């Protein structure tokens, strides 16, 4: 097994608002797709872990339960600085993990608790 995670989904109550939020904080375009429910895929390279924002599949946003860490790039301060401007709320500022880098926790526009991780 090359990774413990192979896929993640972040639920939304307002799909368009959630996609806009993640587009803004990541400075990237999520790719929308509709099946039986709405999905917008986070960008990732072949072999990397993928995920999406979802709506209509029965999942509900939550500050409890499974906790996803998004790649904060070279310095998570950059996407973290966009969180509140995009409508989210920072609940833990950039925090050192020693030799394991840094993390920060935020709430997205839907009420999901999500984190960034980076080595810088």
N, C-alpha and C positions, 0 to 999 in steps of 0.2 A: 504494500500500500504506500503510494507516494505522498498522500495527504489524508488527514483525518476528515477533511471536508471536501465534498465534491460538488455541492450546490447549496444555495440558500435563497430564501424568499422573504421579502419584507412586505408585510400586508399594508394596505391603504384603505382609508374610508373615502378619500377623494383622490382618485388615481392621477388626474392631471396635476393637481397641486403637489402630490408626492414626487412625480416624475420631474416637475420643474425644480423642486427643492434639490433633488440629487443631481440633476444637470448642473445647477448653480454651484453647489458646494464642491463637486468633483471637477468642474470646468470640462465636462465631457457630455456627450449626448447618449442617453439611454436609448436603446432601439426597441420601439413598441411592436407588439404582436398580439393578435386576438385569437384565442382558441375558444374554449367554453367560457373563458374568463380573460380579463385583460392582464398583460404582462409587459414590462419594459426591462430589457436586459442591460445590466452593467457591462461596460467594456472589459474584455479580458483577452489575454493572448492564448493561443493554442497550448493546451497542457495546464493552463492555470485554472483556478477555481472560479466558477461562474455563479451568477445569481441575478435576481430580478426584483422589481417592485411588482406586486400583484394586487388585483382587485376582483372581487366576485367569486372567489374560490372557497369561501367560508372561513378563511383565516381573518383574525381581528388584530389590529395593532395592540401592542402591550408594552408596558415598562417592566414586565416580569417575564420570566421564562428564558428561552434561548436568547443568547446575546451574541450578535455578530460584530466582528471587528473588520472595518474596511481599511484597505491599504491607504495610508496617509502620505504616500510618496516619500520623497527624500526628507521632508520636514512637515509633520502633520500640522504645524502652525498655519500653513498656507490654506488648506481646506477648512480647518477649524475657524479661521477668521471669516469665512463665508457663511457659517452656520446661522448665526443670529440675523444677518442681513437677509438670508433666504427664508426666515420665519421659524427657525428651530431655536433650541435653548441649550446652552452649554451647562452640563451638570457636574462635570469634573474637568478642570483645565488640563493642559498638557502636563503630564506627570511622568517623572523618570521611573523606569523599570530597571535601572542600573545597566548592566551589560546587555539586557534584552530590549533596549531602546526606550520608547516613550508611548504613552497612550493618553487618550482624552475621551470623555463620554459626553454624548449629547442626546437630546430628544429631537426627533424629526417633526415635521408638520403634522404627522398622523398620531403622534404620541408613542412611537416606538423608541426604546432605548437602544442606541447604537454607539459604537466606538470607532475611533481611528487608532491605528498603530503605525509607527514608523521607527526607523533606527536613528533618525535625526530630529 
